[in-house]
Amino acid sequence: MTKSTHSAVADERNADVQIWINGEFFHRDDAKVSVFDSGFLVGDGIWEGIRLHHGKFAFLDRHLDRLFAGAKAIHLDIGTRDDIVGALRATVDRNAMDDHVHVRLMITRGDKKTPSQHPSNVIGGPNVVIIAEHKKADPGVASDGISLFTATVRRPPPDTLDQKLNCHSKLHEVIALIQAVGAGADEALMLDPKGAVATCNATNFFIVRNGEVWTSTGFYNLPGITRALVLEVAREAGIPAYEKDFSLTEVYDADEVFVTGTFGGLTPVSEVDGRTIGDGTGTGAMTARLVELYRAAIAADVQARIDEDRE
């Protein structure tokens, strides 16, 4: 069975979820966008993946900040923050969702009158799609870890396709993942144009060496919400945590390796390019500590939102 950082426990309730499309709800079997949609035609759109914990969207402000920054960068009017929050809330309420929920919010430039790149061919406004599913991360992935293979596909520089954009144009990541799977690994590790370690195809990458936590400079990877939180909670706990250039040689000799993402949180890496990391059995001591700190940060954020609603 395929294993990845997005592996989830099967949940039969997902067969009947209702999906938001531009203010209307459709059963997942009937949810459709036009073949003239900008995202389908040319990958012109932005998105966010958000977790629902105990009825609250974790770190929602951070996700909205990233979403609206992306919309501004691609010159797309997506309405107000209240519009987006209202649509997110309506979607999980419609599906009677409370916990262990992953929400995928996708916004494209809208339908075109003809297949083309030019924004002037858009008819109407953006297309907004929200897919909320009952998704609990597979505990086996977190306990056993994943394997990575370094792809030949590099992360592009900002003047080619800025990796700080959480956009629909993900083909380079897909190709990297295909290479990794073909090599027998679970997911792909990707380098930057200089040959330093950048990130993975769908998650951000960390190593632990001599009690220090390292991740890339951030110039060639998505500014992940979980990535930022790991750096914050580590530093608050007195753990040295750095954003810096480092090479594969330093990865192979790391004490621990883990990746981060909104869905899986922190996922340990047991192998990189055939080299066993640590003892190869899964989560190391530093990763385990950071997992607890991260979970505490989620709990604090959710509780703050609960307390805010009570006021």
C-alpha positions as CSV (number, residue, x, y, z in Angstrom):
1,M,0.0,0.0,0.0
2,T,1.2,3.5,-0.8
3,K,2.4,5.4,2.2
4,S,2.8,9.2,2.4
5,T,2.5,12.1,4.8
6,H,-1.1,12.5,3.6
7,S,-2.1,8.8,4.4
8,A,-5.3,8.9,6.3
9,V,-7.5,6.4,8.2
10,A,-10.4,5.4,6.0
11,D,-13.7,7.1,7.0
12,E,-17.0,6.0,5.3
13,R,-18.5,9.4,6.1
14,N,-16.5,10.9,3.3
15,A,-18.6,9.2,0.7
16,D,-21.4,11.7,1.3
17,V,-19.6,15.0,2.0
18,Q,-21.1,18.2,0.6
19,I,-18.8,20.4,-1.3
20,W,-19.0,24.2,-1.5
21,I,-18.7,25.7,-5.0
22,N,-19.3,29.4,-5.3
23,G,-21.9,29.6,-2.5
24,E,-23.8,26.3,-3.3
25,F,-23.4,22.8,-2.0
26,F,-23.1,19.7,-4.0
27,H,-22.7,16.0,-3.1
28,R,-19.1,15.0,-3.9
29,D,-20.3,12.9,-6.8
30,D,-22.0,15.9,-8.4
31,A,-19.3,18.6,-7.6
32,K,-17.9,20.0,-10.8
33,V,-16.2,23.0,-12.3
34,S,-16.0,24.0,-15.9
35,V,-13.4,22.7,-18.3
36,F,-12.8,26.4,-19.0
37,D,-11.8,27.0,-15.4
38,S,-8.5,28.9,-15.1
39,G,-7.1,26.4,-12.7
40,F,-7.8,23.5,-15.0
41,L,-6.6,25.3,-18.1
42,V,-3.3,26.8,-16.8
43,G,-2.9,26.2,-13.1
44,D,-4.0,29.7,-12.3
45,G,-5.1,29.7,-8.7
46,I,-4.2,29.5,-5.0
47,W,-5.2,27.2,-2.2
48,E,-4.9,26.4,1.5
49,G,-5.1,23.2,3.6
50,I,-6.6,23.8,7.0
51,R,-7.3,21.5,10.0
52,L,-10.5,21.6,12.1
53,H,-9.8,20.8,15.8
54,H,-12.7,20.6,18.2
55,G,-14.8,22.8,16.0
56,K,-12.1,25.4,15.5
57,F,-9.9,26.1,12.5
58,A,-6.3,25.8,13.9
59,F,-4.1,28.8,13.1
60,L,-6.7,30.3,10.9
61,D,-5.3,33.8,10.9
62,R,-1.9,32.5,9.6
63,H,-3.6,30.5,6.8
64,L,-5.6,33.6,5.8
65,D,-2.5,35.8,5.8
66,R,-0.8,33.4,3.4
67,L,-3.9,33.0,1.3
68,F,-4.5,36.8,0.9
69,A,-0.8,37.4,0.3
70,G,-0.9,34.9,-2.5
71,A,-4.0,36.5,-4.0
72,K,-2.4,39.9,-3.9
73,A,0.7,38.5,-5.6
74,I,-1.3,37.1,-8.5
75,H,-3.5,40.1,-8.7
76,L,-6.8,38.3,-7.8
77,D,-9.7,39.8,-5.8
78,I,-11.0,37.0,-3.6
79,G,-13.3,39.1,-1.4
80,T,-12.9,39.7,2.3
81,R,-11.5,37.6,5.1
82,D,-15.1,37.4,6.5
83,D,-16.3,36.0,3.2
84,I,-13.7,33.2,3.3
85,V,-14.3,32.4,7.0
86,G,-18.0,32.3,6.4
87,A,-17.6,29.9,3.6
88,L,-15.3,27.6,5.6
89,R,-17.6,27.6,8.5
90,A,-20.7,26.9,6.4
91,T,-19.0,24.0,4.8
92,V,-18.0,22.2,8.0
93,D,-21.4,23.0,9.6
94,R,-23.2,21.6,6.5
95,N,-21.2,18.4,7.0
96,A,-21.7,18.3,10.8
97,M,-17.9,18.2,11.3
98,D,-16.1,18.9,14.5
99,D,-12.7,17.2,14.8
100,H,-10.1,15.3,12.7
101,V,-11.2,17.2,9.6
102,H,-9.0,18.5,6.8
103,V,-10.3,21.3,4.6
104,R,-9.0,22.1,1.2
105,L,-9.8,25.7,0.0
106,M,-9.2,26.3,-3.7
107,I,-9.6,29.6,-5.5
108,T,-9.0,30.0,-9.2
109,R,-9.2,33.1,-11.4
110,G,-12.5,31.8,-12.8
111,D,-13.9,30.5,-16.1
112,K,-12.5,31.6,-19.4
113,K,-14.5,32.3,-22.6
114,T,-11.8,30.5,-24.5
115,P,-8.8,28.3,-23.5
116,S,-5.9,30.8,-23.0
117,Q,-3.6,32.3,-20.4
118,H,-4.8,35.9,-20.7
119,P,-6.8,37.2,-17.6
120,S,-8.9,39.4,-19.9
121,N,-10.7,36.2,-21.1
122,V,-12.2,35.5,-17.6
123,I,-16.0,35.6,-17.5
124,G,-17.3,36.6,-14.0
125,G,-15.4,36.2,-10.8
126,P,-13.1,33.6,-9.2
127,N,-14.2,30.0,-8.6
128,V,-14.2,29.1,-4.9
129,V,-14.2,25.4,-4.0
130,I,-14.1,24.0,-0.5
131,I,-13.7,20.3,0.2
132,A,-13.9,19.2,3.8
133,E,-13.2,15.6,4.7
134,H,-13.0,13.5,7.8
135,K,-9.3,12.8,7.8
136,K,-7.3,11.4,10.7
137,A,-3.6,10.9,9.9
138,D,-2.6,7.2,9.7
139,P,-0.8,6.6,13.0
140,G,1.4,4.0,11.4
141,V,3.1,6.6,9.3
142,A,4.0,8.7,12.3
143,S,5.3,5.7,14.2
144,D,7.3,4.1,11.4
145,G,8.4,7.2,9.5
146,I,8.7,7.6,5.7
147,S,11.5,7.2,3.2
148,L,12.7,10.0,0.9
149,F,14.6,10.0,-2.4
150,T,16.3,13.1,-3.7
151,A,14.8,14.0,-7.1
152,T,16.7,15.5,-10.0
153,V,13.9,18.2,-10.3
154,R,15.0,21.3,-8.4
155,R,13.0,23.9,-6.7
156,P,12.9,27.0,-8.9
157,P,14.1,30.4,-7.9
158,P,11.6,33.2,-7.1
159,D,12.1,34.8,-10.5
160,T,10.9,31.6,-12.2
161,L,8.1,30.5,-9.9
162,D,8.2,31.9,-6.4
163,Q,7.8,28.9,-4.0
164,K,6.3,31.2,-1.5
165,L,3.1,31.1,-3.6
166,N,0.8,28.3,-2.5
167,C,-0.5,28.0,-6.1
168,H,-2.0,25.4,-8.3
169,S,1.1,25.1,-10.5
170,K,2.6,22.0,-8.8
171,L,3.8,19.9,-11.8
172,H,7.5,20.1,-10.8
173,E,6.5,18.7,-7.4
174,V,4.5,15.9,-9.0
175,I,7.4,14.9,-11.3
176,A,9.7,14.8,-8.3
177,L,7.3,12.6,-6.4
178,I,7.0,10.3,-9.4
179,Q,10.8,9.9,-9.5
180,A,10.8,9.1,-5.8
181,V,8.1,6.5,-6.0
182,G,9.8,5.0,-9.0
183,A,13.0,4.7,-6.9
184,G,11.1,2.9,-4.1
185,A,10.7,5.8,-1.7
186,D,7.6,7.3,-0.2
187,E,8.2,10.9,-1.1
188,A,10.7,13.2,-2.7
189,L,13.4,15.5,-1.3
190,M,14.2,18.5,-3.5
191,L,17.3,20.7,-3.7
192,D,17.5,24.4,-4.5
193,P,19.2,25.8,-7.6
194,K,22.5,25.9,-5.7
195,G,22.4,22.3,-4.6
196,A,21.5,22.9,-1.0
197,V,18.5,21.1,0.5
198,A,15.3,22.9,0.0
199,T,12.1,21.0,0.9
200,C,10.1,17.9,0.0
201,N,7.5,17.7,-2.7
202,A,4.6,18.3,-0.3
203,T,6.1,19.0,3.1
204,N,8.9,21.1,4.6
205,F,12.1,19.4,5.7
206,F,14.1,19.4,9.0
207,I,17.1,17.7,10.3
208,V,18.5,17.3,13.9
209,R,22.3,17.4,14.4
210,N,24.0,17.6,17.8
211,G,21.0,19.0,19.6
212,E,20.3,21.6,16.9
213,V,17.3,21.8,14.6
214,W,18.0,22.9,11.0
215,T,15.7,23.7,8.1
216,S,16.4,25.4,4.8
217,T,16.7,29.2,4.3
218,G,13.1,29.4,3.2
219,F,13.9,31.1,-0.2
220,Y,12.9,27.9,-2.1
221,N,10.0,26.4,-0.2
222,L,6.5,27.2,0.8
223,P,6.3,29.2,4.0
224,G,4.6,26.4,5.8
225,I,2.4,27.2,8.8
226,T,3.7,24.1,10.6
227,R,7.2,24.9,9.6
228,A,7.0,28.3,11.2
229,L,5.4,26.9,14.3
230,V,8.1,24.3,14.8
231,L,10.8,27.0,14.6
232,E,8.8,29.1,17.1
233,V,8.1,26.4,19.7
234,A,11.7,25.1,19.5
235,R,13.2,28.6,20.2
236,E,10.7,29.3,22.9
237,A,11.8,26.0,24.6
238,G,15.5,26.9,24.3
239,I,16.2,24.5,21.5
240,P,18.7,26.0,18.9
241,A,16.7,26.2,15.6
242,Y,18.2,27.6,12.4
243,E,17.2,28.4,8.9
244,K,20.3,27.8,6.8
245,D,21.9,26.2,3.8
246,F,23.0,22.6,4.3
247,S,23.9,19.7,2.0
248,L,22.9,16.1,1.5
249,T,26.1,15.0,3.2
250,E,24.8,16.6,6.4
251,V,21.4,15.1,5.9
252,Y,22.9,11.6,5.6
253,D,24.8,12.1,8.9
254,A,21.8,13.6,10.7
255,D,20.7,12.2,14.1
256,E,17.1,12.7,13.2
257,V,15.0,13.9,10.2
258,F,11.4,14.9,10.0
259,V,9.0,16.7,7.7
260,T,6.2,19.1,8.5
261,G,2.8,19.9,7.1
262,T,-0.7,20.9,8.1
263,F,-2.2,17.5,7.7
264,G,0.4,15.2,9.2
265,G,2.0,17.7,11.7
266,L,5.5,16.3,12.2
267,T,6.3,13.1,10.4
268,P,9.6,11.3,11.1
269,V,11.9,10.2,8.2
270,S,13.6,6.8,8.6
271,E,15.6,6.8,5.4
272,V,17.0,9.2,2.8
273,D,18.5,7.9,-0.5
274,G,19.0,4.5,1.0
275,R,20.8,5.8,4.1
276,T,19.2,4.9,7.4
277,I,18.5,7.9,9.7
278,G,19.2,7.3,13.4
279,D,18.3,3.7,14.2
280,G,15.7,3.7,11.5
281,T,12.9,2.8,13.9
282,G,10.9,6.0,13.7
283,T,10.6,9.1,15.9
284,G,13.8,10.3,17.7
285,A,13.9,12.1,21.1
286,M,14.1,15.6,19.6
287,T,11.3,15.0,17.1
288,A,9.1,13.5,19.9
289,R,9.7,16.6,22.0
290,L,8.9,18.9,19.1
291,V,5.7,16.9,18.4
292,E,4.5,17.6,22.0
293,L,5.4,21.3,21.8
294,Y,3.5,21.6,18.5
295,R,0.5,19.8,19.8
296,A,0.5,22.1,22.8
297,A,0.6,25.1,20.4
298,I,-2.5,23.7,18.6
299,A,-4.4,23.2,21.8
300,A,-3.6,26.8,23.0
301,D,-4.7,28.2,19.7
302,V,-8.0,26.3,19.7
303,Q,-8.6,27.1,23.3
304,A,-8.0,30.8,22.6
305,R,-10.7,30.7,19.8
306,I,-13.1,28.9,22.2
307,D,-12.6,31.5,24.9
308,E,-13.0,34.3,22.3
309,D,-16.4,32.9,21.3
310,R,-17.5,32.9,24.9
311,E,-16.7,36.6,25.5
